[in-house]
Amino acid sequence: MQSEITTVYQCPEFNVFYQDQPYHKYWKQYPDGREEKIASVTKITGQLDKPALLGWAAGLTARYIIDKIPDIKSGKLILTPADAEKLFYTAKAEANRVKEEAADYGTLIHATIEDYVKYKYMGIGKHPTGLIPEAQKSLDGFKRICEVLKVTRALASEKILYSKEYNFGGTIDIVVEANGRIEIWDLKTSSGFYDEMIMQFASYRELWNENFKEQATGIRGIRLDKKNFLPYQKDFTDKQNLAFQKFLCLLQYYELNQLGEE
C-alpha cells in the first residue's frame, strides 16, 4: 500500500519529496527528471550495532523454548526431528513477532500523542477518544509530563523536514515551549534511552533550526513505557552538540558506503 507523496522542500536546484509507505523514503528530484536518494535520520543512526537488541532477541528465543520444556518432559509434546527443527525456527521468529507488535504499539502511541498535541496546543482537530486502555494510560502519562514541564504551546507535531546544508531528512515528533524555552521532544516506547536516540534528538534540533527562525535550544526524550505505562522524560540538552558531531560522522560513513555501491 502506497501513501501520498509529500513535498518537503523546494528550491530552484531541486525539490525534495517524502513517502511514508511502503519504504519511508526521501528523495531529490532535479528539473531534468533525475532522482537521488536522501538518507533519513533513523537510516543514518540505524547503521550502529545494537548488542543489547541481539541479547534481547536471543533471550526471547531461549524463553520460547524453555516454556515448552514442561510439556516435553510430561510427554504432552512429543517432538520428532522435524518437529524439533520447526520449534527452533518458530522460537527464532518469536523475536520478530514481538518486535512487530512493539512497532505497531509505538505507531499507535505516536498517532494518539500527535492528535492530542494538535488539539490541545495548536487548535487543530479533536481530542483523541475511544482509545484502548494501554493508549489511554500512555496519553495520561504524557499529559502529566506536559504539566510538570509547564508546556505552554506547540510549534509543530510530526513535522517532516530536510536539511539542505547536510543533505538528510527526518520527522520531528514535537516542538514545544516548555519551562520558557523551545525544545525538541522525541517520543519513545522503548525500555530506556540509548546513545543513538540522543543523536537522533540532536539531528532533529539541527533540522528545525535550519528551517525556522524561532530556534530550539533544548532536546528531550519522552518515554512512554509499553510495559508499565509510566511516563519518563530526560533532558539531553547538555549532550546535544557532541551528539550531533557523532551523527555527522555516521552521515559521512553512510555517504561513503553509497559511493562504494555505485
Secondary structure, 3 states (H helix, E strand, C coil): CCCCEEEEEECCCCEEEEECCCCCEEEEECCCCCEEEEEEHHHHHCCCCCHHHHHHHHHHHHHHHHCCHHHHHHCCCCCCHHHHHHHHHHHHHHHHHHHHHHHHHHHHHHHHHHHHHHHHHHCCCCCCCCCCHHHHHHHHHHHHHHHHCCEEEEEEEEEEEEECCCCEEEEEEEEEEECCEEEEEEEECCCCCCHHHHHHHHHHHHHHHHHCCCCCCEEEEEEECCCCCCEEEEECHHHHHHHHHHHHHHHHHHHHHHHHHC
